Amino acid sequence: MDSRIAANRRLWNEWARINQESDFYDMAGFRAGQTSLKPIELAEVGDVTAKSLLHLQCHFGQDTLSWARLGAKVTGIDLSPEAIARAEALAKELGIDARFLCADVLDPKALGDAQFDIVFTSYGALNWLPDLGAWARVIARHLKPGGRFHVVEFHPIISILDEDAKQIASGYFNSGEALRFESTASYAGGDHAPIESFEWPHSLAEIVQSLLDAGLTLTSLREFPYCVHKCWTFLEESEPGRYVVKHHPGKLPLLFSLSARK
């Protein structure tokens, strides 16, 4: 395994332990039957009853199990063995039928030739991938003919801003070089010993083109001037469940959604 990916796996192992117990994920509400899915992805993906759904980078399975509660036949994949162990335990605890695999999303050998009606990924996934070409080819390979891919993700514009969202801190375009960070806390709250990690910026055009190059047909692309998670200190709630940049409310795209068909 690439040493940078191995470092990221160590980080996500730690975050899986922290995140499942955090207020950010509201496990009490989830265990009581609430969904972790947001209105954007529910509207984009639509009815999943009896559909086979592959969830890429599923973390500890909350969204995956939410799709299962809506009637999908779900498979979740994640690089972190800690996250997958917790996803399997959560599915067993709640009595939800779900399959989870610990695998590299860029080369998920464990899937074999399996194909799905829907492939889904969301929120903070793409920046951990060094090769979107390989990612898009995995999506195309594991979609049934006529199958749909959906992503709801933080807009790439966020990645160039500093921690106050007042200055440009890094480039928008993918230079091929990884950005190195040293994390001491999860985005969901909770401190830990320093762990290095690596991320790769991807422009919106790069994301779209990778899917087109893999032979998929783009069916929708939308941008949203708000975020559905308060992941950064520069965000403030403008209305319930919607967060905007404090000093640029409504002026920056903070999320995008994309749908494509095989």
C-alpha positions in Angstrom: 0.0 0.0 0.0 1.1 3.5 -0.8 2.6 5.0 2.4 0.3 8.0 2.1 -2.8 5.8 1.9 -1.6 3.8 4.8 -1.2 7.0 6.8 -4.8 8.0 5.9 -6.0 4.6 7.0 -4.4 5.1 10.4 -6.2 8.4 10.7 -9.6 7.0 9.7 -9.1 4.1 12.1 -8.8 6.7 14.9 -11.6 8.8 13.6 -13.9 5.8 13.4 -13.4 5.3 17.1 -14.0 8.9 17.9 -16.8 9.7 15.4 -19.2 7.0 16.4 -19.4 8.4 19.9 -19.6 12.1 18.8 -22.6 14.4 18.9 -21.9 15.1 15.3 -23.3 11.7 14.3 -26.2 11.6 16.8 -26.1 7.9 17.3 -28.9 8.0 19.8 -31.2 9.5 17.2 -30.0 7.0 14.6 -30.5 4.0 16.8 -34.1 5.4 17.5 -34.8 5.2 13.7 -33.7 8.6 12.4 -32.0 8.8 9.0 -28.5 10.2 8.6 -29.2 11.1 5.0 -29.7 14.7 4.0 -32.5 16.2 1.8 -30.1 16.7 -1.1 -29.1 13.0 -1.5 -32.6 11.8 -0.8 -33.9 14.0 -3.6 -31.1 13.2 -6.0 -31.1 9.4 -5.6 -34.9 9.0 -5.2 -36.6 5.7 -4.5 -34.2 2.9 -3.7 -36.7 0.1 -2.9 -35.3 -3.3 -3.9 -32.4 -1.6 -5.6 -28.8 -2.9 -5.1 -26.7 0.0 -3.8 -22.9 0.2 -3.5 -21.7 2.9 -1.0 -18.1 3.9 -1.6 -16.1 5.2 1.4 -18.9 4.3 3.8 -17.1 5.0 7.1 -18.9 3.2 10.0 -22.0 2.6 7.9 -24.5 5.2 9.1 -25.6 6.4 5.6 -25.3 2.8 4.2 -27.7 1.6 6.8 -30.0 4.6 6.2 -30.3 3.5 2.6 -31.0 -0.1 3.8 -33.8 1.3 6.0 -35.3 2.8 2.8 -35.4 -0.6 1.1 -32.0 -0.8 -0.7 -29.9 -3.9 -0.8 -26.7 -2.3 0.4 -22.9 -3.0 0.2 -20.5 -0.6 1.9 -16.8 -0.3 1.2 -14.2 1.5 3.3 -10.4 1.5 3.7 -10.5 1.5 7.5 -10.8 -1.9 9.2 -11.9 -0.2 12.4 -14.8 1.6 10.5 -15.9 -1.6 8.8 -15.9 -3.6 12.1 -18.0 -0.9 13.6 -20.4 -0.9 10.6 -20.8 -4.6 10.8 -21.5 -4.4 14.6 -24.0 -1.6 14.1 -25.9 -3.5 11.4 -26.0 -6.6 13.7 -27.2 -4.5 16.6 -30.0 -2.9 14.6 -31.0 -6.0 12.8 -30.4 -4.4 9.3 -29.3 -6.6 6.4 -26.1 -5.1 5.0 -22.8 -6.2 3.6 -19.6 -4.4 4.5 -16.1 -4.9 2.9 -12.7 -3.5 4.0 -11.2 -2.6 0.6 -9.3 0.1 -1.3 -12.0 1.9 -3.2 -9.6 2.4 -6.2 -9.2 -1.4 -6.5 -11.9 -3.3 -4.6 -10.9 -6.8 -5.6 -13.4 -8.2 -3.0 -16.3 -7.1 -5.2 -15.2 -9.3 -8.1 -17.5 -8.7 -11.0 -20.5 -7.6 -8.9 -22.7 -4.9 -10.4 -25.2 -2.6 -8.8 -28.2 -0.5 -9.7 -26.8 2.5 -7.8 -23.3 3.6 -6.7 -23.2 6.3 -4.1 -20.7 8.4 -2.3 -20.8 11.7 -0.3 -19.4 14.4 1.9 -15.6 14.5 2.3 -14.7 11.5 0.1 -13.0 12.6 -3.0 -10.1 14.6 -1.4 -8.7 11.3 0.0 -8.3 9.8 -3.5 -5.1 10.3 -5.5 -6.5 9.0 -8.8 -10.0 10.0 -10.0 -9.5 8.1 -13.2 -9.2 4.8 -11.3 -12.1 5.8 -9.1 -14.4 6.5 -12.1 -13.4 3.2 -13.7 -14.4 1.4 -10.6 -17.8 3.1 -10.6 -18.3 2.2 -14.3 -17.2 -1.4 -13.8 -19.6 -2.0 -10.9 -22.7 -0.3 -12.3 -25.2 -2.4 -14.2 -26.1 -1.1 -17.7 -28.6 1.7 -17.1 -27.4 2.0 -13.5 -26.9 5.4 -11.8 -24.0 7.0 -10.0 -24.7 9.8 -7.4 -22.2 11.9 -5.5 -23.0 14.8 -3.1 -19.8 16.4 -2.0 -18.2 19.5 -0.5 -17.5 22.0 -3.4 -13.8 22.1 -4.3 -13.8 25.8 -3.8 -13.7 25.2 0.0 -10.4 23.4 -0.2 -8.5 26.5 -1.4 -9.7 28.7 1.6 -7.8 29.3 4.8 -9.4 28.4 8.2 -11.2 31.8 8.3 -12.3 31.6 4.7 -10.8 35.0 4.1 -7.7 34.1 2.1 -6.7 31.6 -0.6 -4.5 29.1 1.2 -3.9 26.6 -1.6 -4.4 26.0 -5.3 -7.7 24.9 -6.9 -6.3 22.6 -9.5 -4.8 19.1 -8.9 -1.0 19.4 -9.4 -0.6 15.6 -8.7 1.2 16.4 -5.5 -0.4 15.4 -2.2 -1.1 18.0 0.5 0.3 16.8 3.8 -1.5 17.6 7.1 -1.0 16.6 10.7 -4.3 16.0 12.5 -4.8 16.1 16.2 -8.6 16.1 16.3 -11.5 14.7 14.3 -13.8 17.0 12.3 -16.6 15.6 14.5 -14.8 16.6 17.7 -12.5 14.6 20.0 -8.7 15.0 20.3 -6.1 12.3 19.5 -2.3 12.0 19.2 -0.9 13.6 16.0 -1.4 11.6 12.9 -0.2 12.7 9.4 -2.5 12.5 6.5 -2.5 13.3 2.8 -5.2 14.8 0.6 -5.5 15.6 -3.1 -7.5 18.6 -4.5 -9.8 17.9 -7.4 -11.5 20.6 -9.4 -15.1 20.2 -10.5 -14.0 19.8 -14.1 -11.6 17.0 -13.2 -14.4 15.2 -11.3 -16.8 15.5 -14.2 -14.2 14.6 -16.9 -13.1 11.4 -15.0 -16.6 10.1 -15.2 -17.0 11.0 -18.8 -13.7 9.3 -19.6 -15.0 6.2 -17.9 -17.9 6.1 -20.3 -20.6 7.4 -18.1 -23.3 9.9 -19.2 -23.7 13.0 -17.0 -27.4 13.5 -16.2 -27.3 16.4 -13.7 -24.9 18.8 -12.0 -26.0 21.2 -9.3 -24.2 23.6 -7.0 -25.5 24.8 -3.6 -24.7 28.0 -1.7 -24.9 26.3 1.6 -23.5 23.3 3.5 -25.5 20.7 5.5 -22.7 20.1 8.0 -21.0 22.6 10.3 -17.6 21.3 9.6 -15.7 24.6 9.6 -15.5 27.4 12.1 -16.2 30.0 9.3 -19.8 28.6 8.8 -22.9 29.8 10.6 -26.5 28.5 10.4 -28.7 30.6 8.1 -31.7 28.4 8.6 -32.2 25.0 10.2 -29.7 22.5 8.7 -28.1 25.0 6.3 -24.8 26.7 6.9 -23.2 29.5 5.0 -19.8 31.4 5.2 -20.3 34.1 7.8 -18.8 36.9 5.8 -19.9 35.7 2.4 -23.4 34.3 3.0 -24.9 32.8 -0.2 -22.0 34.0 -2.4 -19.9 30.8 -2.5 -20.8 27.3 -3.7 -20.3 25.0 -0.7 -21.8 21.7 -2.0 -22.4 20.1 -5.4 -24.3 17.1 -6.5 -23.7 15.1 -9.6 -25.6 12.2 -11.2 -24.5 10.0 -14.1 -25.8 6.9 -15.9 -24.1 3.9 -17.4 
